[in-house]
Amino acid sequence: MADDFLSRFLGNAARARILRAFVLNQSEVFTAPLAAKRAGVSPATAAKEIRSLEQLGVIKKAKFSIQVGKAKRAVTGRQNEHAWAFDPDFKHAPALVKFVHEVSPVQYKNILGALKGAGRLAAIILSGSFMGDPTRPADLIVAADALNEGRLESAVKALEPAFGREIRYAVFSTPEFRYRLTIEDRLLRDTLDYPHLVLLDKMRLL
């Protein structure tokens, strides 16, 4: 994104994106290719920046976890690829996390512009990670008609590298969205009862 202070501050857009991916996804483990995909950089560039961040102590080697029933456990044995995760024990971790969150570029006009080609937009709500609360059920809720789901998915995927994380979204037709508001649908209540931002409300649904 054009106004990305972290990129300008570090003097390195790729490092800013890789750092943001690890900081904003602290529970996730990344291989270099996975980090490259999430950050929108080449695998070679991701590998280079991962080495730098590991040397600084920001990230550390990690093992993938798998779900076994209700429990999660780390994979034992040899992994085919090296993997890393954010190191919460890094001495500057709290300050770094706070800084990255505060300067991450939530450029609302860019989000609106990216979604416009997906259909006739009626409402857009930002929640979850955009508000600093990943426990919410969705980061983005869209109400639209004549929706092209392929275009919407492509638009959301194109936004993800700048934000350093997967954007969880829900989409409804305008009539369905209005109905869900009427019955106090759980997903909408769990969004609207907590910090959120109404980015668009063309039909005064909210």
Backbone as a printed PyTorch tensor [residue, N CA C, xyz], in Angstrom:
tensor([[[  0.8290,  -1.1860,   0.0000],
         [  0.0000,   0.0000,   0.0000],
         [  0.8730,   1.2480,   0.0000]],

        [[  0.3370,   2.3390,  -0.5350],
         [  1.1240,   3.5410,  -0.7270],
         [  1.6420,   4.1030,   0.5940]],

        [[  0.7820,   4.2180,   1.6230],
         [  1.1790,   4.8180,   2.8850],
         [  1.4680,   3.7280,   3.9070]],

        [[  2.5830,   3.0380,   3.7230],
         [  2.9760,   1.9600,   4.6250],
         [  4.1910,   2.4320,   5.4040]],

        [[  3.9550,   2.9930,   6.5840],
         [  5.0350,   3.5630,   7.3770],
         [  6.0860,   2.5210,   7.7300]],

        [[  5.6530,   1.3010,   8.0130],
         [  6.6030,   0.2610,   8.4000],
         [  7.6120,   0.0060,   7.2890]],

        [[  7.1430,  -0.0260,   6.0380],
         [  8.0500,  -0.2200,   4.9000],
         [  9.0430,   0.9280,   4.8030]],

        [[  8.5410,   2.1500,   4.9510],
         [  9.4180,   3.3170,   4.8520],
         [ 10.3900,   3.3710,   6.0240]],

        [[  9.9110,   2.9890,   7.2100],
         [ 10.7470,   3.0260,   8.4000],
         [ 11.8990,   2.0260,   8.2990]],

        [[ 11.5800,   0.8200,   7.8240],
         [ 12.6080,  -0.2160,   7.6830],
         [ 13.4500,  -0.0250,   6.4340]],

        [[ 12.9330,   0.7560,   5.4800],
         [ 13.6440,   0.9380,   4.2120],
         [ 13.6350,  -0.3180,   3.3760]],

        [[ 12.6750,  -1.2000,   3.6460],
         [ 12.6430,  -2.4950,   2.9780],
         [ 11.2090,  -3.0180,   3.0100]],

        [[ 10.4980,  -2.8820,   1.8930],
         [  9.0880,  -3.2830,   1.8470],
         [  8.9130,  -4.7790,   2.0780]],

        [[  9.8370,  -5.5880,   1.5400],
         [  9.7240,  -7.0400,   1.6980],
         [  9.8760,  -7.4390,   3.1630]],

        [[ 10.8530,  -6.8430,   3.8450],
         [ 11.0400,  -7.1750,   5.2620],
         [  9.8360,  -6.7350,   6.0900]],

        [[  9.2710,  -5.5910,   5.7350],
         [  8.0810,  -5.1100,   6.4460],
         [  6.9380,  -6.1070,   6.3000]],

        [[  6.7630,  -6.6330,   5.1000],
         [  5.6610,  -7.5770,   4.8630],
         [  5.8910,  -8.9070,   5.5750]],

        [[  7.1300,  -9.3940,   5.5450],
         [  7.4420, -10.6540,   6.2330],
         [  7.2930, -10.4780,   7.7430]],

        [[  7.8180,  -9.3780,   8.2650],
         [  7.7010,  -9.1010,   9.6980],
         [  6.2400,  -9.0150,  10.1080]],

        [[  5.4440,  -8.3130,   9.3040],
         [  4.0240,  -8.1610,   9.6160],
         [  3.3160,  -9.5230,   9.6190]],

        [[  3.6830, -10.3930,   8.6810],
         [  3.0690, -11.7210,   8.6120],
         [  3.3180, -12.5080,   9.8950]],

        [[  4.5420, -12.4460,  10.4200],
         [  4.8530, -13.1850,  11.6500],
         [  4.2140, -12.5390,  12.8800]],

        [[  4.2710, -11.2200,  12.9520],
         [  3.7520, -10.5190,  14.1310],
         [  2.2350, -10.6240,  14.2280]],

        [[  1.5450, -10.5210,  13.0920],
         [  0.0860, -10.5390,  13.1090],
         [ -0.4930, -11.9550,  13.0910]],

        [[  0.3820, -12.9470,  13.0010],
         [ -0.0610, -14.3550,  12.9970],
         [  0.8200, -15.1570,  13.9470]],

        [[  0.8640, -14.7400,  15.1990],
         [  1.8270, -15.3150,  16.1380],
         [  1.5890, -16.7840,  16.4470]],

        [[  0.3850, -17.2630,  16.2270],
         [  0.1040, -18.6710,  16.5170],
         [  0.4120, -19.5800,  15.3270]],

        [[  0.8110, -18.9890,  14.2000],
         [  1.0560, -19.7710,  12.9890],
         [  2.5410, -20.0560,  12.7870]],

        [[  2.8040, -21.1650,  12.0990],
         [  4.1630, -21.5650,  11.7380],
         [  4.2890, -21.4550,  10.2250]],

        [[  5.3730, -20.8330,   9.7650],
         [  5.5580, -20.5850,   8.3390],
         [  6.8270, -21.2400,   7.8080]],

        [[  6.7170, -21.8900,   6.6580],
         [  7.8980, -22.2080,   5.8640],
         [  8.1830, -20.9610,   5.0340]],

        [[  9.3360, -20.9190,   4.3720],
         [  9.6390, -19.7600,   3.5250],
         [  8.6030, -19.5860,   2.4130]],

        [[  8.1920, -20.6760,   1.7150],
         [  7.1660, -20.5050,   0.6760],
         [  5.8290, -20.0060,   1.2280]],

        [[  5.4390, -20.4900,   2.4140],
         [  4.1800, -20.0300,   3.0100],
         [  4.2630, -18.5590,   3.3920]],

        [[  5.3910, -18.1610,   3.9600],
         [  5.5770, -16.7540,   4.3180],
         [  5.5910, -15.8830,   3.0710]],

        [[  6.2070, -16.3940,   2.0000],
         [  6.2470, -15.6480,   0.7380],
         [  4.8450, -15.4270,   0.1970]],

        [[  4.0310, -16.4740,   0.2540],
         [  2.6550, -16.3690,  -0.2440],
         [  1.8460, -15.3920,   0.5890]],

        [[  1.9850, -15.4720,   1.9070],
         [  1.2220, -14.5950,   2.7870],
         [  1.6510, -13.1330,   2.6190]],

        [[  2.9450, -12.9190,   2.4060],
         [  3.4610, -11.5520,   2.3070],
         [  3.4400, -10.9950,   0.8900]],

        [[  3.2300, -11.8590,  -0.1010],
         [  3.2000, -11.3880,  -1.4810],
         [  4.5720, -11.0320,  -2.0180]],

        [[  5.5840, -11.8240,  -1.6250],
         [  6.9430, -11.6290,  -2.1390],
         [  7.4290, -12.9570,  -2.7130]],

        [[  8.5810, -12.9390,  -3.3690],
         [  9.1070, -14.1730,  -3.9530],
         [  9.6620, -15.0780,  -2.8530]],

        [[  9.6890, -16.4030,  -3.0780],
         [ 10.2500, -17.3190,  -2.0790],
         [ 11.6970, -16.9870,  -1.7150]],

        [[ 12.4910, -16.5860,  -2.7100],
         [ 13.8920, -16.2460,  -2.4410],
         [ 13.9920, -15.0310,  -1.5240]],

        [[ 13.1570, -14.0380,  -1.7890],
         [ 13.1490, -12.8370,  -0.9510],
         [ 12.6880, -13.1750,   0.4570]],

        [[ 11.6540, -14.0100,   0.5530],
         [ 11.1530, -14.4140,   1.8700],
         [ 12.2370, -15.1370,   2.6630]],

        [[ 12.9540, -16.0450,   2.0050],
         [ 14.0130, -16.7960,   2.6800],
         [ 15.1010, -15.8570,   3.2030]],

        [[ 15.4460, -14.8550,   2.4050],
         [ 16.4760, -13.8830,   2.8070],
         [ 16.0290, -13.0890,   4.0310]],

        [[ 14.7880, -12.6080,   4.0150],
         [ 14.2970, -11.7950,   5.1290],
         [ 14.0670, -12.6390,   6.3770]],

        [[ 13.6720, -13.8910,   6.1990],
         [ 13.5120, -14.7930,   7.3450],
         [ 14.8520, -15.0020,   8.0360]],

        [[ 15.9100, -15.1860,   7.2560],
         [ 17.2500, -15.3390,   7.8480],
         [ 17.6150, -14.1120,   8.6820]],

        [[ 17.3140, -12.9360,   8.1420],
         [ 17.6380, -11.6950,   8.8600],
         [ 16.8480, -11.5840,  10.1580]],

        [[ 15.5570, -11.8910,  10.0970],
         [ 14.7250, -11.7980,  11.2980],
         [ 15.1130, -12.8490,  12.3330]],

        [[ 15.5450, -14.0200,  11.8540],
         [ 15.9980, -15.0610,  12.7850],
         [ 17.2880, -14.6230,  13.4800]],

        [[ 18.1920, -14.0190,  12.7340],
         [ 19.4480, -13.5370,  13.3210],
         [ 19.2050, -12.4550,  14.3690]],

        [[ 18.1690, -11.6570,  14.1480],
         [ 17.8200, -10.6020,  15.1040],
         [ 17.1060, -11.1570,  16.3340]],

        [[ 16.6340, -12.4050,  16.2390],
         [ 15.9330, -13.0260,  17.3500],
         [ 14.4340, -12.8080,  17.3530]],

        [[ 13.9190, -12.1830,  16.2980],
         [ 12.4860, -11.8890,  16.2180],
         [ 11.6750, -13.1620,  15.9980]],

        [[ 12.2060, -14.0770,  15.1910],
         [ 11.5380, -15.3470,  14.9260],
         [ 12.4750, -16.4920,  15.2900]],

        [[ 11.9150, -17.6790,  15.4100],
         [ 12.7210, -18.8410,  15.7810],
         [ 12.2400, -20.0540,  15.0000]],

        [[ 13.0800, -21.0670,  14.9220],
         [ 12.7000, -22.3180,  14.2790],
         [ 11.5090, -22.9250,  15.0310]],

        [[ 10.6130, -23.5480,  14.2920],
         [  9.4130, -24.1030,  14.9220],
         [  8.9900, -25.3640,  14.1990]],

        [[  8.0970, -26.1110,  14.8250],
         [  7.5440, -27.3200,  14.2190],
         [  6.0680, -27.0980,  13.9340]],

        [[  5.5930, -27.7280,  12.8710],
         [  4.1750, -27.6570,  12.5630],
         [  3.3830, -28.4070,  13.6260]],

        [[  2.1640, -27.9670,  13.8620],
         [  1.2610, -28.6690,  14.7660],
         [  0.1460, -29.3000,  13.9610]],

        [[ -0.3190, -30.4390,  14.4200],
         [ -1.4400, -31.0920,  13.7510],
         [ -2.5610, -31.2930,  14.7630]],

        [[ -3.7830, -31.3270,  14.2760],
         [ -4.9410, -31.5210,  15.1470],
         [ -5.2050, -33.0180,  15.2910]],

        [[ -5.2060, -33.4960,  16.5150],
         [ -5.5190, -34.8940,  16.8000],
         [ -6.6800, -34.8880,  17.7830]],

        [[ -7.8830, -35.1510,  17.2770],
         [ -9.0680, -35.0160,  18.1170],
         [ -9.2460, -33.5660,  18.5100]],

        [[ -9.3340, -33.3140,  19.8140],
         [ -9.4930, -31.9450,  20.3020],
         [ -8.1620, -31.3200,  20.6950]],

        [[ -7.1050, -32.1230,  20.6230],
         [ -5.8030, -31.6170,  21.0530],
         [ -4.9090, -31.3150,  19.8620]],

        [[ -4.0110, -30.3550,  20.0690],
         [ -3.0440, -30.0040,  19.0420],
         [ -1.6780, -30.4340,  19.5390]],

        [[ -0.8980, -31.0780,  18.6880],
         [  0.4440, -31.4540,  19.1170],
         [  1.4310, -31.1730,  18.0010]],

        [[  2.6710, -30.9170,  18.3860],
         [  3.7070, -30.6310,  17.4030],
         [  4.0830, -31.9020,  16.6690]],

        [[  4.3940, -31.7540,  15.3930],
         [  4.8300, -32.8900,  14.5950],
         [  6.2330, -33.2830,  15.0340]],

        [[  6.4420, -34.5770,  15.2950],
         [  7.7680, -35.0520,  15.6560],
         [  8.4230, -35.6790,  14.4370]],

        [[  9.7080, -35.9160,  14.5660],
         [ 10.4200, -36.4660,  13.4220],
         [ 10.9180, -35.3510,  12.5150]],

        [[ 11.4990, -35.7330,  11.4340],
         [ 12.1240, -34.7670,  10.5390],
         [ 11.0970, -34.1440,   9.6030]],

        [[ 11.1180, -32.8140,   9.5170],
         [ 10.2700, -32.1080,   8.5790],
         [ 11.0320, -31.8920,   7.2840]],

        [[ 10.3090, -31.9450,   6.1730],
         [ 10.9590, -31.7520,   4.8780],
         [ 11.4530, -30.3290,   4.6800]],

        [[ 10.7960, -29.3720,   5.3170],
         [ 11.1860, -27.9740,   5.1730],
         [ 11.3710, -27.3320,   6.5360]],

        [[ 12.2820, -26.3680,   6.5950],
         [ 12.4330, -25.5910,   7.8210],
         [ 11.2020, -24.7110,   7.9890]],

        [[ 10.8730, -24.4370,   9.2260],
         [  9.7210, -23.5790,   9.5080],
         [ 10.0660, -22.6680,  10.6800]],

        [[  9.3650, -21.5360,  10.7410],
         [  9.6390, -20.5350,  11.7650],
         [  8.3320, -19.9780,  12.3240]],

        [[  8.4400, -19.3920,  13.5130],
         [  7.3050, -18.7070,  14.1330],
         [  7.8400, -17.5050,  14.9020]],

        [[  6.9700, -16.5750,  15.1840],
         [  7.3460, -15.4170,  15.9940],
         [  7.7910, -15.8980,  17.3690]],

        [[  8.8560, -15.3030,  17.9030],
         [  9.3730, -15.7020,  19.2130],
         [  8.8360, -14.7560,  20.2900]],

        [[  7.8500, -15.2080,  21.0750],
         [  7.2800, -14.3330,  22.1080],
         [  8.2660, -14.0000,  23.2200]],

        [[  9.3770, -14.7620,  23.2910],
         [ 10.3860, -14.5090,  24.3190],
         [ 11.4540, -13.5210,  23.8580]],

        [[ 11.3660, -13.0600,  22.6190],
         [ 12.2740, -12.0230,  22.1280],
         [ 12.1640, -10.8150,  23.0590]],

        [[ 13.2950, -10.2730,  23.4820],
         [ 13.2670,  -9.2580,  24.5500],
         [ 12.4800,  -8.0010,  24.1890]],

        [[ 12.3710,  -7.7080,  22.8920],
         [ 11.6150,  -6.5260,  22.4850],
         [ 10.2450,  -6.8910,  21.9030]],

        [[  9.8080,  -8.1410,  22.1330],
         [  8.5600,  -8.6140,  21.5150],
         [  7.3500,  -7.7280,  21.8250]],

        [[  7.0680,  -7.3900,  23.0840],
         [  5.8790,  -6.5680,  23.3570],
         [  5.9070,  -5.2260,  22.6360]],

        [[  7.0670,  -4.5730,  22.6690],
         [  7.1850,  -3.2650,  22.0170],
         [  7.0500,  -3.3960,  20.5040]],

        [[  7.6490,  -4.4470,  19.9430],
         [  7.5920,  -4.6500,  18.4940],
         [  6.1670,  -4.9520,  18.0450]],

        [[  5.4710,  -5.8140,  18.7730],
         [  4.0860,  -6.1620,  18.4240],
         [  3.2060,  -4.9190,  18.4620]],

        [[  3.3390,  -4.1220,  19.5120],
         [  2.5400,  -2.8940,  19.6460],
         [  2.8300,  -1.9470,  18.4850]],

        [[  4.1130,  -1.8030,  18.1520],
         [  4.5070,  -0.8960,  17.0710],
         [  3.9400,  -1.3510,  15.7290]],

        [[  4.0870,  -2.6280,  15.4160],
         [  3.6050,  -3.1420,  14.1290],
         [  2.0930,  -2.9920,  14.0160]],

        [[  1.3800,  -3.2830,  15.0980],
         [ -0.0800,  -3.1230,  15.0740],
         [ -0.4670,  -1.6690,  14.8330]],

        [[  0.2240,  -0.7560,  15.4980],
         [ -0.1600,   0.6530,  15.4210],
         [  0.1540,   1.2890,  14.0780]],

        [[  1.1750,   0.7870,  13.3780],
         [  1.5380,   1.4200,  12.1010],
         [  1.0890,   0.6070,  10.8950]],

        [[  0.4020,  -0.5250,  11.1200],
         [ -0.0710,  -1.3140,   9.9810],
         [ -1.0840,  -0.5040,   9.1800]],

        [[ -1.0050,  -0.5690,   7.8490],
         [ -1.7740,   0.3430,   6.9910],
         [ -3.2060,  -0.1010,   6.7160]],

        [[ -4.1280,   0.3310,   7.5470],
         [ -5.5290,   0.0420,   7.2620],
         [ -6.0580,   1.1880,   6.4000]],

        [[ -5.8370,   1.0910,   5.1010],
         [ -6.2670,   2.1260,   4.1660],
         [ -7.6630,   1.7720,   3.6680]],

        [[ -8.6660,   2.3470,   4.3310],
         [-10.0460,   1.9630,   4.0590],
         [-10.4650,   2.2200,   2.6160]],

        [[ -9.9960,   3.3110,   2.0350],
         [-10.3790,   3.6110,   0.6520],
         [ -9.8400,   2.5440,  -0.2980]],

        [[ -8.6850,   1.9580,   0.0360],
         [ -8.1290,   0.8930,  -0.8000],
         [ -8.9870,  -0.3650,  -0.7250]],

        [[ -9.5150,  -0.6580,   0.4580],
         [-10.3840,  -1.8240,   0.6200],
         [-11.6580,  -1.6320,  -0.1870]],

        [[-12.2660,  -0.4710,  -0.0390],
         [-13.4980,  -0.1740,  -0.7670],
         [-13.2650,  -0.2270,  -2.2690]],

        [[-12.1760,   0.3640,  -2.7260],
         [-11.8620,   0.3660,  -4.1550],
         [-11.6400,  -1.0300,  -4.6960]],

        [[-10.9760,  -1.8780,  -3.8970],
         [-10.6810,  -3.2410,  -4.3440],
         [-11.9450,  -4.0780,  -4.4910]],

        [[-12.9420,  -3.8110,  -3.6550],
         [-14.1550,  -4.6300,  -3.6580],
         [-15.2090,  -4.1590,  -4.6470]],

        [[-15.0630,  -2.9510,  -5.1490],
         [-16.1100,  -2.3630,  -5.9960],
         [-16.4350,  -3.1840,  -7.2390]],

        [[-15.4440,  -3.8610,  -7.7930],
         [-15.6790,  -4.6150,  -9.0150],
         [-16.3710,  -5.9450,  -8.8100]],

        [[-16.6800,  -6.2840,  -7.5560],
         [-17.2590,  -7.6030,  -7.2620],
         [-18.7790,  -7.6310,  -7.3750]],

        [[-19.4140,  -6.4690,  -7.4400],
         [-20.8750,  -6.4390,  -7.5300],
         [-21.4190,  -5.1120,  -7.0490]],

        [[-22.7440,  -5.0280,  -6.9030],
         [-23.3780,  -3.8020,  -6.4020],
         [-23.3310,  -3.8450,  -4.8720]],

        [[-22.3840,  -3.1510,  -4.3130],
         [-22.1500,  -3.2090,  -2.8750],
         [-23.2010,  -2.4110,  -2.1120]],

        [[-23.7600,  -3.0240,  -1.0770],
         [-24.7380,  -2.3390,  -0.2310],
         [-24.1530,  -1.9960,   1.1350]],

        [[-23.3340,  -2.8900,   1.6750],
         [-22.7460,  -2.6510,   2.9940],
         [-21.4120,  -3.3770,   3.1120]],

        [[-20.4810,  -2.7400,   3.7940],
         [-19.1860,  -3.3510,   4.1010],
         [-18.8730,  -3.0430,   5.5570]],

        [[-18.5640,  -4.0840,   6.3130],
         [-18.2220,  -3.9250,   7.7290],
         [-16.8370,  -4.5160,   7.9670]],

        [[-15.9850,  -3.7600,   8.6440],
         [-14.6780,  -4.2620,   9.0530],
         [-14.7480,  -4.6340,  10.5280]],

        [[-14.1950,  -5.7810,  10.8580],
         [-14.2270,  -6.2680,  12.2350],
         [-12.9700,  -7.1010,  12.4640]],

        [[-12.9870,  -7.9220,  13.4890],
         [-11.9050,  -8.8790,  13.7060],
         [-10.5180,  -8.2690,  13.7010]],

        [[ -9.6670,  -8.7990,  12.8520],
         [ -8.2680,  -8.3810,  12.8130],
         [ -8.0980,  -6.9180,  12.4430]],

        [[ -9.0170,  -6.3760,  11.6600],
         [ -8.9280,  -4.9610,  11.3080],
         [ -9.1070,  -4.0750,  12.5360]],

        [[ -9.7840,  -4.5930,  13.5400],
         [-10.0140,  -3.8560,  14.7780],
         [ -9.0940,  -4.3360,  15.8990]],

        [[ -8.1380,  -5.1870,  15.5490],
         [ -7.2110,  -5.7130,  16.5420],
         [ -7.7820,  -6.8090,  17.4200]],

        [[ -8.8600,  -7.4590,  16.9490],
         [ -9.5000,  -8.5250,  17.7310],
         [ -9.7510,  -9.7510,  16.8510]],

        [[ -8.7450, -10.6150,  16.6870],
         [ -8.8990, -11.7920,  15.8230],
         [ -9.8530, -12.8450,  16.3650]],

        [[-10.4020, -12.6500,  17.5680],
         [-11.3610, -13.6200,  18.1030],
         [-12.7550, -13.4410,  17.5050]],

        [[-12.9890, -12.3510,  16.8320],
         [-14.2910, -12.1520,  16.1710],
         [-14.4360, -13.1520,  15.0230]],

        [[-15.6650, -13.5050,  14.6330],
         [-15.8650, -14.5540,  13.6210],
         [-15.4600, -14.1820,  12.2000]],

        [[-15.3710, -12.8920,  11.8900],
         [-15.0000, -12.4790,  10.5300],
         [-14.2700, -11.1450,  10.5930]],

        [[-13.3930, -10.9330,   9.6270],
         [-12.6930,  -9.6530,   9.5170],
         [-13.4490,  -8.6910,   8.6070]],

        [[-14.1930,  -9.2580,   7.6750],
         [-14.8630,  -8.4610,   6.6510],
         [-16.2320,  -9.0650,   6.3600]],

        [[-17.2670,  -8.2440,   6.3940],
         [-18.6180,  -8.6880,   6.0370],
         [-19.1130,  -7.8120,   4.8970]],

        [[-19.6080,  -8.4630,   3.8530],
         [-20.0460,  -7.7510,   2.6530],
         [-21.4940,  -8.1070,   2.3420]],

        [[-22.3040,  -7.0930,   2.0690],
         [-23.6580,  -7.2950,   1.5450],
         [-23.6660,  -6.7050,   0.1420]],

        [[-24.0660,  -7.5080,  -0.8380],
         [-24.0080,  -7.0440,  -2.2270],
         [-24.9880,  -7.8220,  -3.0850]],

        [[-25.3280,  -7.2440,  -4.2220],
         [-26.1860,  -7.9110,  -5.1980],
         [-25.4310,  -8.0320,  -6.5130]],

        [[-25.9130,  -8.9350,  -7.3760],
         [-25.2280,  -9.2250,  -8.6400],
         [-23.7550,  -9.5030,  -8.3640]],

        [[-23.5250, -10.2970,  -7.3300],
         [-22.1630, -10.5320,  -6.8570],
         [-21.4230, -11.5350,  -7.7290]],

        [[-20.1900, -11.2100,  -8.0480],
         [-19.2870, -12.1330,  -8.7190],
         [-18.3350, -12.6660,  -7.6480]],

        [[-18.5980, -13.8800,  -7.1780],
         [-17.8270, -14.4120,  -6.0540],
         [-16.3530, -14.5990,  -6.3980]],

        [[-16.0760, -14.9290,  -7.6590],
         [-14.6860, -15.0830,  -8.0780],
         [-13.9250, -13.7750,  -7.9770]],

        [[-14.5620, -12.6920,  -8.4170],
         [-13.9200, -11.3780,  -8.3260],
         [-13.7360, -10.9440,  -6.8770]],

        [[-14.7370, -11.2400,  -6.0590],
         [-14.6260, -10.8810,  -4.6460],
         [-13.4670, -11.6230,  -3.9920]],

        [[-13.3770, -12.9250,  -4.2470],
         [-12.2910, -13.7130,  -3.6660],
         [-10.9380, -13.1960,  -4.1320]],

        [[-10.8250, -12.8760,  -5.4230],
         [ -9.5650, -12.3510,  -5.9570],
         [ -9.2130, -11.0150,  -5.3180]],

        [[-10.2240, -10.1690,  -5.1180],
         [ -9.9850,  -8.8600,  -4.5080],
         [ -9.4940,  -9.0000,  -3.0730]],

        [[-10.1150,  -9.9060,  -2.3290],
         [ -9.7100, -10.1240,  -0.9400],
         [ -8.2940, -10.6890,  -0.8820]],

        [[ -7.9970, -11.6570,  -1.7500],
         [ -6.6530, -12.2460,  -1.7810],
         [ -5.6000, -11.2040,  -2.1290]],

        [[ -5.9590, -10.2590,  -3.0000],
         [ -5.0150,  -9.2110,  -3.3920],
         [ -4.7180,  -8.2590,  -2.2350]],

        [[ -5.6580,  -8.1280,  -1.3090],
         [ -5.4610,  -7.2470,  -0.1560],
         [ -4.5990,  -7.8940,   0.9280]],

        [[ -4.6040,  -9.2150,   0.9940],
         [ -3.9800,  -9.9170,   2.1170],
         [ -2.4910,  -9.6400,   2.3130]],

        [[ -1.6620,  -9.5980,   1.2550],
         [ -0.2330,  -9.3770,   1.4910],
         [  0.0800,  -8.0830,   2.2320]],

        [[ -0.6640,  -7.0250,   1.9440],
         [ -0.4000,  -5.7490,   2.6040],
         [ -0.7550,  -5.7910,   4.0850]],

        [[ -1.7250,  -6.6380,   4.4450],
         [ -2.1330,  -6.7340,   5.8420],
         [ -1.4210,  -7.8660,   6.5710]],

        [[ -0.7070,  -8.6960,   5.8250],
         [  0.1010,  -9.7340,   6.4440],
         [ -0.6680, -10.8890,   7.0390]],

        [[ -1.9290, -11.0390,   6.6720],
         [ -2.6800, -12.1570,   7.2120],
         [ -3.8410, -12.5040,   6.2940]],

        [[ -4.3690, -13.7110,   6.4870],
         [ -5.5520, -14.1320,   5.7480],
         [ -6.7440, -13.3100,   6.2320]],

        [[ -7.5440, -12.8220,   5.2960],
         [ -8.7350, -12.0500,   5.6450],
         [ -9.9460, -12.9820,   5.6210]],

        [[-10.5570, -13.1860,   6.7690],
         [-11.7480, -14.0350,   6.8620],
         [-12.9620, -13.1750,   6.5320]],

        [[-13.7430, -13.6230,   5.5760],
         [-14.8700, -12.7760,   5.1840],
         [-16.1530, -13.5810,   5.0170]],

        [[-17.2670, -12.8740,   5.1350],
         [-18.5940, -13.4560,   4.9150],
         [-19.3380, -12.5290,   3.9710]],

        [[-20.1060, -13.1110,   3.0540],
         [-20.8150, -12.2990,   2.0660],
         [-22.2720, -12.7460,   1.9800]],

        [[-23.1600, -11.7740,   1.8400],
         [-24.5930, -12.0450,   1.7620],
         [-25.2240, -11.1730,   0.6850]],

        [[-26.3340, -11.6400,   0.1270],
         [-27.1290, -10.7630,  -0.7310],
         [-27.7740,  -9.7230,   0.1880]],

        [[-28.2040,  -8.6100,  -0.3820],
         [-28.8110,  -7.5660,   0.4530],
         [-30.0580,  -8.0560,   1.1900]],

        [[-30.9880,  -8.7850,   0.5310],
         [-32.1590,  -9.2900,   1.2620],
         [-31.7810, -10.2360,   2.4060]],

        [[-30.8060, -11.1100,   2.1570],
         [-30.3930, -12.0410,   3.2130],
         [-29.7510, -11.2900,   4.3710]],

        [[-28.9380, -10.2830,   4.0430],
         [-28.2860,  -9.4850,   5.0770],
         [-29.3340,  -8.7780,   5.9360]],

        [[-30.3490,  -8.2020,   5.2820],
         [-31.4230,  -7.5090,   6.0050],
         [-32.1760,  -8.4960,   6.9180]],

        [[-32.4330,  -9.6950,   6.3920],
         [-33.1310, -10.7180,   7.1820],
         [-32.2980, -11.1290,   8.3940]],

        [[-31.0070, -11.3280,   8.1930],
         [-30.1360, -11.7400,   9.2960],
         [-30.0690, -10.6660,  10.3810]],

        [[-30.1170,  -9.4080,   9.9720],
         [-30.1680,  -8.3310,  10.9600],
         [-31.4540,  -8.4140,  11.7790]],

        [[-32.5560,  -8.7200,  11.0950],
         [-33.8650,  -8.7860,  11.7530],
         [-33.9210,  -9.8840,  12.8080]],

        [[-33.3480, -11.0420,  12.4920],
         [-33.4030, -12.1730,  13.4330],
         [-32.2280, -12.1790,  14.4060]],

        [[-31.4130, -11.1220,  14.3330],
         [-30.2310, -11.0130,  15.1920],
         [-29.3260, -12.2330,  15.0390]],

        [[-28.9650, -12.4850,  13.7970],
         [-28.0560, -13.5710,  13.4360],
         [-26.7930, -13.5150,  14.3000]],

        [[-26.3350, -14.6770,  14.7300],
         [-25.2090, -14.7170,  15.6700],
         [-23.9390, -14.1000,  15.0840]],

        [[-23.6280, -14.3990,  13.8350],
         [-22.4090, -13.8510,  13.2390],
         [-22.4570, -12.3240,  13.2370]],

        [[-23.6000, -11.7690,  12.8560],
         [-23.7190, -10.3130,  12.8240],
         [-23.7060,  -9.7140,  14.2250]],

        [[-24.3580, -10.3800,  15.1680],
         [-24.3510,  -9.8760,  16.5470],
         [-22.9340,  -9.9050,  17.1240]],

        [[-22.2100, -11.0030,  16.8530],
         [-20.8420, -11.1180,  17.3530],
         [-19.9040, -10.1380,  16.6640]],

        [[-20.3830,  -9.5070,  15.6260],
         [-19.6140,  -8.4570,  14.9540],
         [-20.0580,  -7.0760,  15.4200]],

        [[-21.3530,  -6.8210,  15.3560],
         [-21.8750,  -5.4820,  15.6290],
         [-21.8800,  -5.1220,  17.1120]],

        [[-21.8320,  -6.1100,  17.9910],
         [-21.8040,  -5.8290,  19.4270],
         [-20.3900,  -5.5590,  19.9390]],

        [[-19.4190,  -5.6250,  19.0500],
         [-18.0210,  -5.4080,  19.4200],
         [-17.4330,  -4.3420,  18.4980]],

        [[-16.2110,  -3.8670,  18.7850],
         [-15.6310,  -2.8300,  17.9230],
         [-15.6470,  -3.2340,  16.4500]],

        [[-16.1690,  -2.3540,  15.6180],
         [-16.2560,  -2.6090,  14.1810],
         [-16.3030,  -1.2640,  13.4660]],

        [[-16.1770,  -1.2950,  12.1760],
         [-16.2490,  -0.0730,  11.3810],
         [-17.1490,  -0.3230,  10.1870]],

        [[-18.1860,   0.4950,  10.0540],
         [-19.0580,   0.4190,   8.8830],
         [-18.4010,   1.2510,   7.7840]],

        [[-17.8330,   0.5580,   6.8140],
         [-17.1100,   1.2310,   5.7380],
         [-18.0650,   1.7330,   4.6590]],

        [[-19.1760,   1.0360,   4.5090],
         [-20.1690,   1.4150,   3.5050],
         [-21.5510,   0.9780,   3.9870]],

        [[-22.5420,   1.8560,   3.8120],
         [-23.9260,   1.5110,   4.1470],
         [-24.8410,   2.2900,   3.2040]],

        [[-24.8570,   1.8540,   1.9490],
         [-25.5820,   2.5830,   0.9130],
         [-27.0800,   2.6380,   1.1610]],

        [[-27.6380,   1.5660,   1.7120],
         [-29.0930,   1.4740,   1.8630],
         [-29.5540,   1.6930,   3.3000]],

        [[-28.6590,   2.2220,   4.1180],
         [-28.9720,   2.4950,   5.5230],
         [-29.5280,   1.2540,   6.2240]],

        [[-28.7890,   0.1760,   6.0480],
         [-29.1840,  -1.0830,   6.6760],
         [-28.7580,  -1.1320,   8.1370]],

        [[-27.7340,  -0.3510,   8.4730],
         [-27.1210,  -0.4460,   9.8010],
         [-27.4160,   0.7910,  10.6510]]])
